[in-house]
Amino acid sequence: MEDVRVLIADDEREIRELLKKYMERELYKVDVAVNGEEALQLFDQNNYNLVILDLMMPKVDGLEVCRILRNKTNVPIVMLTAKDQEVEKILGLSIGADDYITKPFSINEVVARVKALMRRFLVLNNNGNAQEDEIITFTGMSINLKKYTVTIDGEEISLTAKEFELLKFFASHPEQVFTKVQLFRNVWGSSYIEDDNTVMVHIRKLRKKIEADPSNPQFIQTVWGIGYKFTGEKDEA
């Protein structure tokens, strides 16, 4: 089995060493970068299964690194942010980060979130032994659960791993209403939600990709005062 490899980019030595130590305890191979420029160079030289990016780094900041990486890969990206960087958190999620962790953080929470993201990513990339595809079909939409592909009106749509997991969860529970906390628990694998932005931003991004009119969604609808539900019409053909 190929080694699981993690890239950590942070200009604070103590944080780099702490994260590296605990990631290696999980038997991951770990590379570290001290700035965004070095992170991009390492990414181009190696195959990574997950990237942890500090938001504020010299030379190239974490937002720009995230944007560049997301244009070339769907590997999970975790952003490290400070408590007062609310706007940057939302920006990070909107350009493709899968999750963010606020400093100062609990190292056990970091490990738990990384492991949850890693499990989903490895499932996404190890479907070659599947005996048959599992496909959920709605009017205008087809979701292949084994290949992690989505087509809308016959056109394949590019989703990040987290966007696909969110859509998959919704589509597997049509017409069921979920709160933001329930979505975070089931899709992000954590019972603790720091604020609503993570879920809301991912739903906004997902709507832009799968809805003909995101302001009047056909698939993911808001249930005011409660949460969201998936309302696609099941295609039994």
Secondary structure by P-SEA (a helix, b strand, c coil): cccbbbbbbcccaaaaaaaaaaaaaaccbbbbbccaaaaaaaaaaccccbbbbccccccccaaaaaaaaaaccccbbbbbbcccaaaaaaaaaaacccccccccccaaaaaaaaaaaaaaaaaaacccccccccccccccbbbbccccccccccbbbbbcaaaaaaaaaaaacccccccaaaaaaacccccccccaaaaaaaaaaaaaccccccccccccccccccccccccccccc
